[in-house]
Amino acid sequence: MITGEFDIVGVYMHPLVVGAAIAIMITQLLTLLLSKLNLYRFVWHRGLFDTAMLIVVWGIITGYIAVAGNPMAFFRL
């Protein structure tokens, strides 16, 4: 179960929203890496692939936060 909230400049954010923001940043880095290595040539539909990659990364981050039980646990890797 996900408990706790993040306090960002006085605005309380649900851990899923923070996880989504982190997932977007990680996905952007992976997209840049895949482009530089020219690995998108093996992908049929880049938009679908990028969306699926975002969902998988977000799921991994959310799963880690849920298992740890503490939203700040993700930052103690």
C-alpha positions in Angstrom: 0.0 0.0 0.0 1.3 3.4 -0.9 1.3 5.8 2.0 2.7 9.2 2.6 2.9 12.3 0.4 5.6 14.5 -0.9 5.7 18.1 0.1 7.0 20.1 -2.8 7.0 23.9 -2.1 4.0 23.6 0.1 2.0 21.5 -2.3 1.3 17.9 -1.3 1.8 15.5 -4.2 0.7 11.8 -4.3 3.6 9.4 -4.7 2.2 8.2 -8.1 2.5 11.7 -9.5 6.1 12.0 -8.3 6.8 8.5 -9.7 5.3 9.6 -13.1 7.5 12.6 -13.2 10.6 10.5 -12.5 9.4 7.9 -15.1 9.1 10.6 -17.7 12.6 11.8 -17.1 14.0 8.3 -17.2 12.1 7.5 -20.4 13.4 10.6 -22.0 17.0 9.5 -21.2 16.3 6.1 -22.6 14.7 7.5 -25.7 17.8 9.7 -26.3 20.1 6.6 -25.8 18.0 4.5 -28.2 18.2 7.2 -30.8 21.9 7.7 -30.5 22.5 4.0 -30.8 20.1 3.8 -33.7 18.1 1.0 -32.1 14.8 2.5 -33.1 15.3 0.8 -36.5 14.1 -2.4 -34.9 10.9 -0.8 -33.6 7.8 -0.9 -35.8 5.9 2.0 -34.2 8.1 4.5 -32.2 5.1 6.2 -30.5 3.7 3.0 -29.2 7.1 1.8 -28.1 7.8 5.0 -26.2 4.4 4.9 -24.5 4.9 1.2 -23.5 8.4 2.0 -22.2 7.0 4.9 -20.1 4.3 2.6 -18.6 6.9 -0.1 -17.8 9.3 2.4 -16.1 6.4 4.0 -14.2 5.3 0.6 -13.0 8.8 -0.3 -11.8 9.1 2.9 -9.8 5.5 2.6 -8.4 6.1 -1.0 -7.5 9.3 -0.2 -5.7 7.6 2.7 -3.7 4.7 0.4 -2.8 6.9 -2.5 -1.6 9.1 -0.2 0.4 6.0 1.5 2.0 7.8 4.8 2.0 7.7 7.2 -0.9 11.2 8.5 0.0 12.6 5.0 -0.2 13.1 5.4 -4.0 15.7 8.1 -3.4 17.8 5.8 -1.1 18.8 3.4 -3.8 
